[in-house]
Amino acid sequence: MAFIRSYRPGDRPAVFDICVRTADAGGDSRHLYPDSELVPSIFAAPYVELEPELAFVLDDGEGRAVGYVLGVEDTPRFVKAFRRDWLPVVGERFPAPGQDVGTPTPSDVMAGLLHDPERMVLPELVDHPAHLHIDLLPEWQGQGHGRALILALLDALRGKGVGAVHLSMLTANTGARAFYDRVGFYEIDVPGADAGEVTYLGRSTEA
């Protein structure tokens, strides 16, 4: 029986794999990024390294992580730690794209995100200081596991006195939006959010 548990360091390879296999608007992104550690270095590794107490995985019952939710308590504080403590670890492997790069590749776009953690701090999100990322392998979706992961993180955030959380998602990922609507998220108006390509959602940490 699958169950939710806290992240363990041994889960790192599985978390990276889940991240890559769900990074193309919910689909497999392995065809987009030649280096399989680029996307996890932005959306997974810094979370489990900097705030592991807010990382939870769906265990398949045999010790393998097949889904996760990763959170941070305070986004501005996380961004400072990202630049100070995490970017020096991976920045040389994934350098920022130059101004004359021409038409950027998907890897260029991701490297740009890596080197701009301050993009996560927006005035419209001040009332939702925590944020999260959640991903499950396709075969584990639609069974209530995503809701269970969200509730585990909300409980942990609530225990830290955090009242609200936000996330960002690709607007085109309508399946993810339907899930977030079902678990109580609502849209946060962020004018000009990447020309409508990104949607911001939030909710209270109350169960």
HELIX and SHEET records of a PDB file:
HELIX    1   1 PRO A    9  ASP A   11  5                                   3    
HELIX    2   2 ARG A   12  ARG A   21  1                                  10    
HELIX    3   3 LEU A   38  PHE A   43  1                                   6    
HELIX    4   4 ALA A   45  LEU A   50  1                                   6    
HELIX    5   5 PRO A   52  LEU A   54  5                                   3    
HELIX    6   6 THR A   75  ALA A   81  1                                   7    
HELIX    7   7 PHE A   82  TRP A   86  3                                   5    
HELIX    8   8 LEU A   87  VAL A   90  1                                   4    
HELIX    9   9 PRO A  106  LEU A  114  1                                   9    
HELIX   10  10 PRO A  117  MET A  120  5                                   4    
HELIX   11  11 PRO A  123  LEU A  125  5                                   3    
HELIX   12  12 PRO A  138  TRP A  140  5                                   3    
HELIX   13  13 HIS A  145  GLY A  159  1                                  15    
HELIX   14  14 THR A  174  ARG A  182  1                                   9    
HELIX   15  15 ALA A  193  GLY A  196  5                                   4    
SHEET    1   A 7 PHE A   3  SER A   6  0                                        
SHEET    2   A 7 ALA A  55  ASP A  59 -1                                        
SHEET    3   A 7 ALA A  65  VAL A  72 -1                                        
SHEET    4   A 7 ALA A 130  LEU A 136 -1                                        
SHEET    5   A 7 ALA A 164  LEU A 170  1                                        
SHEET    6   A 7 VAL A 198  SER A 204 -1                                        
SHEET    7   A 7 TYR A 186  ILE A 188 -1                                        
END                                                                             
